[in-house]
Amino acid sequence: MSLTVRLAGPADLAAAITMDAVATHDAHRRDWLTRAFNGETGRVARLAFLDGQPAGFAVVGDFFSNPFLDLIVTAPAARRQGVASALMAEIERVHAGLKLFVSTNVSNTVMQDLLARRGYLPSGRVDNLDPGDPELFYVRLPAPQRRLSMAKV
Ligand SMILES: CC(C)(COP(=O)(O)OP(=O)(O)OC[C@H]1O[C@@H](n2cnc3c(N)ncnc32)[C@H](O)[C@@H]1OP(=O)(O)O)[C@@H](O)C(=O)NCCC(=O)NCCS
């Protein structure tokens, strides 16, 4: 099994929409992805390939001048094979010296497990984004701070 990740652009939009169950039925999500894959507001999209086939994507934006993982999706048929982990490893490598933020819904325990496994720290909660499903924020600290925070546990 081979896993690769590369930067993505407008030509990759169709592949991303096919992989994202939300985008297939939600015009707002398709519009957001179109703008993200065009690099609007500085967003950076990446595509992962499993054995040469598009298998997942991630979009990084900005959060109070820190990198923020806006969205990460693995195609349903490619899940649990390390696709999201490969995308995150690449994003973490590129932003290694910075605080990398990400958020997910309280209901998304899969994403919470993935973030805990990768050493992300809980960083607060925002209500009233999705009704009845608060947004949990996490951060991955730069390596020296991460070692300090682990030493305190
Ligand atoms: C969350 C998501 C991106 C994970 O993608 P993935 O490619 O399947 O993840 P990986 O294979 O890299 O899994 C890494 C780890 O995450 C956790 N994990 C992933 N899927 C899991 C599941 N179904 N149940 C429990 N833990 C899970 C595990 O700890 C896993 O490691 P392991 O397989 O060694 O146990 C994918 O489920 C998805 O696209 N979900 C819908 C979109 C979404 O919710 N995105 C996140 C919000 S931005």
The ligand as an ORCA input file, in Angstrom:
! r2SCAN-3c Opt
* xyz 0 1
  C     -12.104     11.558     10.576
  C     -11.553     10.968      9.282
  C     -10.943     12.100      8.429
  C     -10.463      9.921      9.648
  O      -9.892      9.473      8.426
  P      -9.097      8.084      8.263
  O      -8.303      8.190      7.015
  O     -10.063      6.952      8.349
  O      -8.165      8.074      9.556
  P      -6.860      7.164      9.786
  O      -6.977      5.886      9.030
  O      -5.656      8.001      9.529
  O      -7.010      6.853     11.356
  C      -6.101      7.360     12.324
  C      -6.640      7.086     13.709
  O      -7.870      7.798     13.934
  C      -8.744      6.997     14.755
  N      -9.890      6.528     13.972
  C     -10.069      6.666     12.647
  N     -11.269      6.133     12.290
  C     -11.815      5.639     13.421
  C     -13.051      4.984     13.702
  N     -13.954      4.724     12.735
  N     -13.319      4.653     14.986
  C     -12.432      4.919     15.969
  N     -11.234      5.545     15.775
  C     -10.948      5.902     14.506
  C      -7.921      5.796     15.169
  O      -7.194      6.163     16.330
  C      -7.000      5.630     13.979
  O      -5.820      4.922     14.231
  P      -5.852      3.290     14.092
  O      -6.518      2.955     12.788
  O      -4.386      2.919     14.119
  O      -6.626      2.796     15.271
  C     -12.650     10.218      8.470
  O     -13.353      9.333      9.347
  C     -13.649     11.147      7.797
  O     -13.433     11.586      6.648
  N     -14.766     11.483      8.488
  C     -15.777     12.389      7.913
  C     -15.286     13.834      7.839
  C     -14.875     14.344      9.221
  O     -15.529     14.101     10.207
  N     -13.762     15.122      9.242
  C     -13.232     15.680     10.484
  C     -13.816     17.014     10.824
  S     -12.874     18.317     10.093
*
